[in-house]
Each structure stands twice: as C-alpha cells, then as structure tokens.
Amino acid sequence: DSATAVVVRPSGAKSDSSVGQGVVGIWATSVNVECYARANTATSPDVAVDALLQDVATRLFQNSSLGGLVGGLDLTTVDYDFDVDGENTACVTLTYQIQHATAAGSLSPP
C-alpha cells in the first residue's frame, strides 16, 4: 500500500583471517539496500525510484561510519529492475561492502 519502501538485506560476510587467532575479528560484509518506488499519475517509476535512491544514498554518505560502528562503507554496485511487480514499481538495489570488527572469538562488536 506504500508508494516507497527500503529493504536492507545482509548477503554475506567474510573474515580476514590474516589478523590471527585470539584477536579482534575483521570482517567484510556485503549488504543490499533495496529501494522500491511505485509510479503514480504524475510520476513514472524511474523518476519515483530515482528520488528515493538519492534520499537513501545521501543519508548513508552523511554517516558512512554508521555511528562509529563500521570502518568503511563502500558502494560497490547499483542494479535496476523496472516493473518489479507488474504494477509500475521500480527497484534499485545498492550493494555496499562494509568493513567492521568483532570481539575475539565472537560476532559481537569489540
């Protein structure tokens, strides 16, 4: 029922084993940010999704450390899908690579 939606989906993580055992774990996690927008009588799906894409990207670039939780947030790919649901809905998926640390032997932050 909503004209726009944003869905965040982690898609996988790889650890950096070069840091050794018993120390802080360093991770590279891939996250997909899906931006959905539905057309209306005044706006086509591509224009609607572009406005949402700009809003999402602007907010993420304003705080690329996600409040100090990550060491890096790099945009790696942008994928487009038009007419996702057969009802004039477009989706742009932003894939980010996030570098972050965990406590030794844990998935919790240090």
Residue, then its C-alpha position, 0 to 999 in steps of 0.5 A: d500500500s506504500a508508494t516507497a519502501v527500503v529493504v536492507r538485506p545482509s548477503g554475506a560476510k567474510s573474515d580476514s583471517s590474516v589478523g590471527q587467532g585470539v584477536v579482534g575479528i575483521w570482517a567484510t560484509s556485503v549488504n543490499v539496500e533495496c529501494y522500491a518506488r511505485a509510479n503514480t499519475a504524475t510520476s513514472p517509476d524511474v523518476a519515483v525510484d530515482a528520488l528515493l535512491q538519492d534520499v537513501a544514498t545521501r543519508l548513508f554518505q552523511n554517516s558512512s561510519l554508521g555511528g562509529l560502528v563500521g570502518g568503511l562503507d563502500l558502494t560497490t554496485v547499483d542494479y535496476d529492475f523496472d516493473v518489479d511487480g507488474e504494477n509500475t514499481a521500480c527497484v534499485t538495489l545498492t550493494y555496499q561492502i562494509q568493513h567492521a570488527t568483532a570481539a575475539g572469538s565472537l560476532s559481537p562488536p569489540 
